């Protein structure tokens, strides 16, 4: 029994020794682990080098074309229409002082003749009163005594006769004016927009018989914000002409352009929108050139107004600045720096910077997702140059 127990203990001790020996061998023969510091990836970026420029700041606006003059053609006398201009139709053209409408003048010719007869009669009465006044003066000198009265000298009668003559002459002038109003002439070179009468129609004073507008100059009211006004040299409070304007519009599927100029600004800001209207003029808007259509009234146009020239402005692409008005710069040691800039204006395809940059700055345009001040970067162009040199 004792021998058996000793064998069990000996076996257990042998197994323990073998286990400890095997574990030591495993530990001794295990591969060595080499500890390395993780290597950070250096981001590769693309940059542009910025330089200050002198930039002309244009301002964009829009408006509707209107004639400079647009009026209703209204008669001042009554009568039957006996003549209409050959182009007295919607869209017809006419020149200044051309006869547009003639009203039957016969009633007014008769009125002139009647007043002329009244003048002749009034002149006869004046002559009779003058003769009687002379006779009264002579008789008083021969027979009178003391100071004669005005009635005795027929002074009131003579004054009445002369007044009646002046009244008759004034009536003649009025009759001639009414006769002249039988002919309605064009007050300007223009075009007929619409008409409401026909040949042979009887019209009354005050009837609107047509709507006409001038064609020598077209006007466009262009709304401008107070910010936009700072970029323009506008004739505020003066009569001098302002900057040039390029107008464009789609017509019959083609984009056409016209040149004009700002001629004035309106007297006050619009109370509902806070904008100031500048008025642009285009001379001879109906003159066709190089298959360009006329600048028709009520056409909606886009306007580009030439602005001021500003020095020391940096032009950047839209991707170069974030929403906080910050840009990313790279110094000579390839370190990244976050720089805040002052924006002059943001346009549809570029950003104009007026402060915060200097000539020669290298500005990152892509390659950085999370910028960290002072981080090291690799410029794509520099890496390409190194790779080429190594080859």
C-alpha positions as CSV (number, residue, x, y, z in Angstrom):
1,X,0.0,0.0,0.0
2,X,2.8,2.4,0.9
3,X,4.6,1.5,-2.3
4,X,1.5,2.3,-4.4
5,X,1.1,5.7,-2.8
6,X,4.7,6.6,-3.4
7,X,4.3,5.7,-7.0
8,X,1.3,8.1,-7.4
9,X,3.1,10.9,-5.7
10,X,6.2,10.3,-7.8
11,X,4.1,10.4,-11.0
12,X,2.5,13.6,-9.9
13,X,5.8,15.2,-9.2
14,X,7.2,14.0,-12.5
15,X,4.3,15.5,-14.4
16,X,4.7,18.8,-12.5
17,X,8.3,19.0,-13.3
18,X,7.7,18.2,-17.0
19,X,5.0,20.9,-17.1
20,X,7.2,23.5,-15.5
21,X,10.0,22.6,-17.9
22,X,7.7,22.8,-21.0
23,X,6.4,26.2,-19.9
24,X,10.0,27.5,-19.5
25,X,10.9,26.1,-22.9
26,X,7.9,27.9,-24.5
27,X,8.8,31.1,-22.8
28,X,12.4,30.9,-23.8
29,X,11.6,30.1,-27.4
30,X,8.8,32.7,-28.0
31,X,9.4,35.2,-30.9
32,X,10.6,38.6,-29.9
33,X,7.9,41.5,-30.2
34,X,9.4,44.7,-31.7
35,X,7.5,47.8,-30.4
36,X,7.1,50.6,-33.0
37,X,5.6,54.0,-32.6
38,X,2.6,54.4,-35.0
39,X,3.4,56.6,-37.9
40,X,0.9,59.4,-38.6
41,X,-0.2,59.9,-42.3
42,X,0.8,63.4,-43.5
43,X,-2.1,64.7,-45.6
44,X,-1.5,65.7,-49.2
45,X,-3.0,69.1,-50.2
46,X,-3.3,71.2,-53.2
47,X,-2.6,74.9,-52.9
48,X,-2.8,78.1,-54.9
49,X,-0.5,81.1,-54.5
50,X,-2.5,84.3,-54.2
51,X,-1.6,87.8,-55.4
52,X,-3.4,91.1,-55.0
53,X,-5.2,92.5,-58.0
54,X,-7.1,95.6,-59.1
55,X,-10.6,94.5,-59.8
56,X,-13.5,96.3,-61.3
57,X,-16.6,95.5,-59.2
58,X,-19.7,95.1,-61.4
59,X,-23.2,95.0,-59.9
60,X,-26.1,92.9,-61.2
61,X,-29.7,94.0,-61.2
62,X,-32.8,93.5,-63.3
63,X,-35.8,95.6,-64.5
64,X,-38.5,96.1,-67.1
65,X,-38.0,98.3,-70.2
66,X,-40.3,101.3,-70.3
67,X,-40.6,104.2,-72.8
68,X,-39.3,107.5,-71.6
69,X,-42.7,109.1,-72.6
70,X,-46.0,107.3,-72.7
71,X,-49.3,109.3,-72.9
72,X,-53.0,109.0,-73.9
73,X,-53.9,110.9,-77.1
74,X,-56.9,113.0,-76.1
75,X,-58.8,115.5,-78.2
76,X,-59.7,119.0,-76.9
77,X,-62.6,119.6,-79.3
78,X,-65.6,117.6,-80.5
79,X,-66.2,116.5,-84.0
80,X,-66.1,113.7,-86.6
81,X,-62.8,112.0,-87.4
82,X,-62.1,112.7,-91.1
83,X,-58.5,111.6,-91.3
84,X,-56.2,109.0,-89.6
85,X,-52.5,108.5,-90.1
86,X,-51.6,105.6,-92.4
87,X,-49.9,103.8,-89.5
88,X,-52.6,104.7,-87.0
89,X,-52.8,101.0,-85.9
90,X,-51.4,99.1,-82.9
91,X,-47.6,99.0,-83.4
92,X,-47.6,101.7,-86.0
93,X,-44.6,104.2,-86.1
94,X,-44.8,107.9,-86.5
95,X,-42.4,110.9,-86.4
96,X,-42.5,114.1,-84.3
97,X,-45.1,116.7,-85.6
98,X,-46.7,114.2,-88.1
99,X,-50.5,114.6,-88.4
100,X,-52.1,111.6,-86.7
101,X,-55.8,112.6,-86.5
102,X,-58.0,115.3,-88.1
103,X,-61.4,116.3,-86.8
104,X,-63.9,117.9,-89.1
105,X,-63.0,121.6,-88.9
106,X,-66.0,123.2,-90.6
107,X,-67.9,124.2,-87.5
108,X,-64.7,125.9,-86.2
109,X,-64.2,127.7,-89.5
110,X,-67.7,129.1,-89.2
111,X,-67.0,130.2,-85.6
112,X,-63.9,132.1,-86.8
113,X,-65.9,133.8,-89.5
114,X,-68.6,134.9,-86.9
115,X,-66.0,136.3,-84.6
116,X,-64.3,138.2,-87.4
117,X,-67.7,139.8,-88.1
118,X,-68.0,140.7,-84.4
119,X,-64.5,142.3,-84.6
120,X,-65.5,144.4,-87.6
121,X,-68.7,145.6,-85.8
122,X,-66.7,146.4,-82.7
123,X,-64.2,148.4,-84.7
124,X,-67.0,150.4,-86.2
125,X,-68.4,151.2,-82.7
126,X,-64.9,152.2,-81.6
127,X,-64.6,154.6,-84.5
128,X,-68.0,156.1,-83.9
129,X,-67.3,156.6,-80.2
130,X,-63.9,158.2,-80.9
131,X,-65.6,160.6,-83.4
132,X,-68.3,161.5,-80.9
133,X,-65.7,162.0,-78.1
134,X,-63.8,164.4,-80.3
135,X,-66.9,166.3,-81.1
136,X,-67.9,166.5,-77.4
137,X,-64.4,167.9,-76.6
138,X,-64.7,170.6,-79.4
139,X,-68.2,171.6,-78.3
140,X,-67.2,171.9,-74.7
141,X,-64.2,174.1,-75.6
142,X,-66.5,176.4,-77.6
143,X,-69.6,176.5,-75.3
144,X,-68.8,174.8,-72.1
145,X,-68.0,176.4,-68.7
146,X,-65.9,174.8,-66.0
147,X,-64.6,171.2,-65.8
148,X,-66.6,168.8,-68.1
149,X,-67.8,165.4,-66.7
150,X,-66.5,162.1,-68.1
151,X,-69.9,161.2,-69.3
152,X,-70.1,164.5,-71.2
153,X,-66.8,163.7,-72.9
154,X,-68.2,160.2,-73.7
155,X,-65.2,158.5,-72.0
156,X,-67.3,155.6,-70.6
157,X,-68.9,154.9,-74.0
158,X,-65.5,154.9,-75.7
159,X,-64.0,152.6,-73.1
160,X,-66.9,150.2,-73.5
161,X,-66.5,150.1,-77.3
162,X,-62.8,149.5,-77.0
163,X,-63.4,146.7,-74.4
164,X,-65.9,145.0,-76.7
165,X,-63.3,145.1,-79.5
166,X,-60.7,143.5,-77.3
167,X,-63.2,140.8,-76.3
168,X,-64.0,140.1,-79.9
169,X,-60.3,139.8,-80.7
170,X,-59.8,137.4,-77.8
171,X,-62.7,135.3,-79.1
172,X,-61.0,135.2,-82.5
173,X,-57.8,134.0,-81.0
174,X,-59.8,131.3,-79.0
175,X,-61.7,130.3,-82.2
176,X,-58.4,129.9,-84.0
177,X,-57.0,127.8,-81.2
178,X,-60.0,125.5,-81.3
179,X,-59.6,125.3,-85.1
180,X,-56.0,124.3,-84.7
181,X,-57.0,121.5,-82.2
182,X,-58.8,119.8,-85.0
183,X,-55.4,118.5,-86.0
184,X,-53.7,116.1,-83.5
185,X,-50.0,115.9,-84.2
186,X,-47.4,113.7,-82.7
187,X,-45.6,115.3,-79.8
188,X,-42.6,113.1,-80.2
189,X,-41.2,110.3,-82.5
190,X,-42.9,107.2,-81.3
191,X,-45.2,104.2,-81.7
192,X,-48.9,103.6,-81.3
193,X,-49.6,101.1,-78.6
194,X,-53.4,100.9,-78.9
195,X,-56.3,102.9,-80.4
196,X,-60.1,103.2,-79.7
197,X,-61.4,105.1,-82.7
198,X,-62.0,104.7,-86.4
199,X,-62.5,106.9,-89.4
200,X,-65.9,108.7,-89.3
201,X,-66.4,108.3,-85.6
202,X,-67.6,111.3,-83.6
203,X,-65.5,112.0,-80.6
204,X,-65.8,114.3,-77.6
205,X,-63.2,116.4,-75.7
206,X,-61.5,114.2,-73.1
207,X,-62.0,110.9,-74.9
208,X,-59.0,108.6,-74.9
209,X,-58.6,107.8,-78.5
210,X,-55.1,106.2,-78.5
211,X,-52.1,105.3,-76.3
212,X,-48.7,106.3,-77.7
213,X,-45.1,106.2,-76.5
214,X,-41.8,107.5,-77.6
215,X,-39.1,105.4,-79.3
216,X,-36.1,107.7,-79.1
217,X,-35.0,106.5,-75.6
218,X,-35.9,103.5,-73.5
219,X,-35.7,103.5,-69.7
220,X,-35.1,100.7,-67.2
221,X,-35.5,101.1,-63.4
222,X,-32.9,99.1,-61.7
223,X,-33.3,98.3,-57.9
224,X,-30.0,98.6,-55.9
225,X,-29.4,97.7,-52.3
226,X,-27.4,100.0,-50.1
227,X,-24.5,97.5,-50.2
228,X,-24.5,97.4,-54.0
229,X,-24.4,101.2,-54.0
230,X,-21.1,101.2,-52.3
231,X,-19.5,99.5,-55.3
232,X,-20.9,102.1,-57.8
233,X,-20.2,105.7,-58.8
234,X,-23.8,106.8,-59.0
235,X,-25.0,110.4,-59.8
236,X,-26.6,110.9,-56.4
237,X,-28.1,114.3,-56.2
238,X,-26.4,115.5,-59.4
239,X,-27.2,115.7,-63.1
240,X,-24.0,114.0,-64.3
241,X,-24.3,110.7,-66.1
242,X,-23.4,107.5,-64.2
243,X,-21.7,104.3,-65.2
244,X,-22.3,102.2,-68.3
245,X,-24.8,99.3,-68.2
246,X,-24.9,96.1,-70.2
247,X,-28.4,94.8,-70.6
248,X,-29.3,91.3,-71.8
249,X,-32.5,89.3,-72.4
250,X,-33.6,86.1,-74.0
251,X,-35.6,86.8,-77.2
252,X,-36.9,84.2,-79.5
253,X,-34.6,81.6,-77.9
254,X,-31.4,83.7,-78.3
255,X,-29.6,85.8,-75.8
256,X,-29.2,89.4,-77.0
257,X,-27.5,92.4,-75.4
258,X,-27.8,96.2,-75.5
259,X,-25.6,99.0,-74.1
260,X,-26.9,101.8,-71.9
261,X,-25.9,104.2,-69.2
262,X,-27.2,105.2,-65.7
263,X,-28.6,108.8,-66.1
264,X,-30.1,109.4,-62.7
265,X,-31.3,108.0,-59.4
266,X,-34.7,108.4,-57.9
267,X,-35.1,110.8,-55.1
268,X,-35.7,108.4,-52.2
269,X,-35.4,104.8,-51.1
270,X,-38.4,102.6,-51.6
271,X,-40.3,102.6,-48.3
272,X,-41.4,98.9,-48.6
273,X,-38.1,97.3,-49.8
274,X,-35.4,99.8,-48.8
275,X,-33.8,99.8,-52.3
276,X,-32.9,102.8,-54.4
277,X,-33.9,102.8,-58.1
278,X,-31.3,103.9,-60.6
279,X,-32.6,104.7,-64.1
280,X,-30.7,103.5,-67.1
281,X,-31.3,104.8,-70.6
282,X,-30.8,103.1,-74.0
283,X,-30.7,105.4,-77.0
284,X,-32.6,104.3,-80.2
285,X,-33.9,101.1,-78.7
286,X,-35.7,100.2,-81.9
287,X,-32.7,100.4,-84.1
288,X,-31.8,96.9,-85.3
289,X,-28.2,96.0,-85.6
290,X,-26.6,92.6,-86.5
291,X,-29.9,90.9,-86.5
292,X,-30.5,92.1,-83.0
293,X,-34.2,92.6,-82.2
294,X,-35.5,96.0,-80.9
295,X,-35.5,96.6,-77.1
296,X,-39.3,96.3,-76.8
297,X,-41.3,98.0,-74.1
298,X,-42.1,95.7,-71.1
299,X,-39.2,93.3,-71.9
300,X,-37.6,91.9,-68.7
301,X,-33.8,92.4,-68.8
302,X,-30.8,91.5,-66.7
303,X,-28.4,94.4,-66.1
304,X,-24.7,94.4,-65.3
305,X,-23.6,97.9,-64.1
306,X,-19.9,98.8,-64.3
307,X,-18.6,99.5,-60.8
308,X,-15.5,101.1,-59.2
309,X,-12.0,99.7,-59.6
310,X,-10.6,98.6,-56.2
311,X,-6.9,97.9,-55.5
312,X,-5.3,95.1,-53.4
313,X,-8.1,92.6,-53.7
314,X,-7.5,88.8,-53.6
315,X,-9.7,86.6,-55.8
316,X,-10.3,83.2,-54.4
317,X,-12.4,80.1,-55.5
318,X,-15.5,79.4,-53.5
319,X,-13.9,76.2,-52.0
320,X,-11.1,78.1,-50.5
321,X,-13.1,79.6,-47.5
322,X,-15.3,78.0,-44.9
323,X,-18.5,79.4,-43.4
324,X,-16.6,81.1,-40.6
325,X,-14.7,83.2,-43.2
326,X,-11.5,81.3,-42.6
327,X,-8.9,80.0,-45.0
328,X,-6.0,77.5,-44.6
329,X,-2.5,78.6,-45.3
330,X,0.8,76.6,-45.6
331,X,4.0,78.2,-44.5
332,X,7.6,77.4,-45.6
333,X,7.9,74.6,-43.1
334,X,4.8,72.9,-44.6
335,X,2.8,73.7,-41.5
336,X,-0.9,74.5,-41.7
337,X,-2.3,77.7,-40.3
338,X,-5.9,78.8,-40.0
339,X,-6.4,82.4,-41.0
340,X,-9.5,84.6,-40.7
341,X,-10.1,86.9,-43.6
342,X,-12.3,89.9,-44.3
343,X,-14.6,89.4,-47.3
344,X,-15.4,92.3,-49.6
345,X,-18.0,90.4,-51.6
346,X,-19.1,86.9,-52.4
347,X,-20.1,86.2,-56.0
348,X,-21.5,83.2,-57.8
349,X,-18.1,81.9,-58.9
350,X,-15.6,83.6,-56.6
351,X,-14.8,85.3,-53.3
352,X,-13.2,88.7,-53.1
353,X,-11.0,89.3,-50.0
354,X,-9.9,92.7,-48.9
355,X,-8.0,91.9,-45.7
356,X,-6.3,89.0,-44.0
357,X,-4.0,87.8,-46.8
358,X,-0.7,89.0,-48.3
359,X,1.1,88.6,-51.6
360,X,2.6,85.1,-52.1
361,X,0.5,83.3,-49.5
362,X,-0.1,79.6,-50.3
363,X,-3.7,78.8,-49.7
364,X,-5.1,75.2,-49.5
365,X,-8.0,74.4,-51.8
366,X,-8.4,70.7,-51.1
367,X,-7.0,67.7,-49.2
368,X,-7.9,68.6,-45.6
369,X,-11.0,67.3,-43.9
370,X,-10.3,68.3,-40.3
371,X,-7.7,71.1,-40.2
372,X,-5.5,71.4,-37.0
373,X,-3.4,74.5,-36.4
374,X,0.3,73.6,-36.9
375,X,-0.2,70.2,-38.5
376,X,2.3,69.1,-41.1
377,X,1.1,68.7,-44.7
378,X,2.5,67.7,-48.0
379,X,1.8,69.8,-51.1
380,X,0.8,67.7,-54.0
381,X,3.1,69.6,-56.5
382,X,6.1,69.3,-54.2
383,X,5.7,65.5,-53.7
384,X,5.4,65.1,-57.5
385,X,8.6,67.0,-58.0
386,X,10.4,64.9,-55.3
387,X,9.2,61.7,-56.9
388,X,10.4,62.8,-60.3
389,X,13.8,63.7,-58.9
390,X,14.2,60.3,-57.2
391,X,13.5,58.5,-60.5
